[in-house]
Amino acid sequence: MSVTGAYIILAVLIIRAAMKRLPKRFSYMLWAIPAVRLLCPFTIPSAVSLFNFIKPAHSEKRIAETAEAVSKAMTPAFSASPAEYIPTESAAVYSTTPSHQTAAVSAGFKPDIGAIAAIVWLTVAIGIVIYCAVCYVKMYRILKDSRRDGEHYISSKIESPLVFGFISPKIYLTEGLSEEDSRCILAHERTHIRRCDHIVKLLCIPIAAIHWFNPLVWIGINRMYRDMELSCDEAALNTLGSESKKAYAGALLNMALKQNRISLCGVLCFGEKNIKSRIKGVLSMKKPKIIAIVAAVAVVAGEAGGRKRNYERGDGDHPRNKIHKGVFLRGRGVERLP
């Protein structure tokens, strides 16, 4: 699951670079594809896949050679039932080794690396979830004394405006904002809420917790956050009008030096990082041509259809652990099924 997700993230990064001049909402939409793959433990078979263009001949040859070598090295000796199977070499040891030597062999037992890795993975995953939960609770305590001002809230304890909450998200502004800055910031944060970006950020927490060992996942999350903010800037400016470009860029600049000190896990903040590229994008924003939009939609649709087929490539995430022509690994031996 994580390996397949890494391949899809690489594909999205490449396509994203090619779509640099297109509206950022299309780049943002692309990230739904690796997100679904990283969260779902199974893959839906598809006749259209980018992976179909990759020839798996080398991998199949290597798998076949490995299966043949394993079969020759470990000739199975079956008992009455396959469940009671004991490899030939082990059976010889049991029949010729005295009891005191058997105890010595047991004393030299090696730890299960897989079990240790699983414990480490689970510990880090739980740690990430707990950390995000603690940060969320801290932010809740900071914002609980905010005063209401119409549809939004104002707090003197935060340095940058933000959206907080998942079920019923609220907009929190800092004190001392000008009327023009408030208008631009509210348009931005309302766009986040309308698009359910707060839910997207919430889903990034289990993705990061499950796949924390995969560096491409962290890169993908970081780039997705950028595309989220840039696409939100575009949508907010469409609401405000092109004449508000300078005012919007000014609001971003005013918030550039005002960053909340507490970690914002799952919180949408107007003055987040990457301010320079956002200001540059706002000032250079132009209405896209119809042909560019059509091309972007075609790319997103093509990437959405480019899902890996487990049944053709023998994905290791699939329940079938088939190696080659009926040879299966089971326990410490090899079983050849009819």
Number of C-alpha atoms within 10 A of each C-alpha: 17 21 15 17 22 20 15 27 24 16 16 21 19 11 17 22 10 11 17 10 12 18 21 23 18 18 28 22 16 24 24 14 19 24 20 14 22 24 17 11 12 15 18 11 13 14 11 16 17 16 16 15 8 8 10 12 9 9 11 15 12 11 15 16 13 13 21 14 11 15 18 10 10 15 14 17 16 14 10 7 7 11 10 8 19 17 16 15 12 10 12 11 11 12 8 10 12 10 10 9 11 13 11 10 11 10 9 8 8 7 8 8 9 9 10 11 11 10 12 11 17 14 12 15 20 13 13 18 16 12 13 17 15 14 16 20 12 14 19 13 10 14 18 9 13 18 13 12 10 7 9 14 18 21 19 16 14 21 17 23 28 24 22 22 16 17 8 7 17 17 21 26 25 18 15 10 15 9 9 13 19 17 15 23 26 20 20 24 23 17 19 25 19 9 11 13 22 20 17 17 19 16 14 20 18 17 20 19 18 21 21 17 14 14 11 19 24 16 13 20 19 12 16 22 21 21 23 21 26 24 23 23 29 23 19 22 20 14 14 16 10 16 9 18 19 13 14 27 22 16 22 22 16 14 19 17 14 16 17 16 9 11 15 17 18 23 21 22 23 25 23 21 15 13 20 12 11 21 21 11 17 20 14 9 16 13 10 11 9 9 9 14 14 10 13 20 14 12 18 21 12 14 19 18 15 19 23 24 19 18 13 13 14 15 19 14 15 14 11 12 14 16 17 16 11 12 19 18 16 13 11 10 17 21 20 13 8 6
